[in-house]
């Protein structure tokens, strides 16, 4: 098999889901964000290590020397 013989796999060119374009589109209102909470607000960027106010894992583990 050569490079020019390769084909794109099925489902490769999938259209992006368009959100926030009115209620009649079926993707309006909350636009997949849910109702309330930190992630529903504009400009929300929660770091991957954030645990919602719970003591972080790195602080729960004992210190190694």
VENHUWO-V126622 format. One record per pair of residues at least 24 apart in sequence whose ideal C-beta (glycine too) atoms are under 7 Angstrom apart, sorted by sequence separation. I is the first residue (numbers start at 1). GAP is how many residues later the second one is. D is the distance in Angstrom with one decimal. If there is no record, write none. Layout:
i & gap & d
I & GAP & D
I & GAP & D
This chain:
none
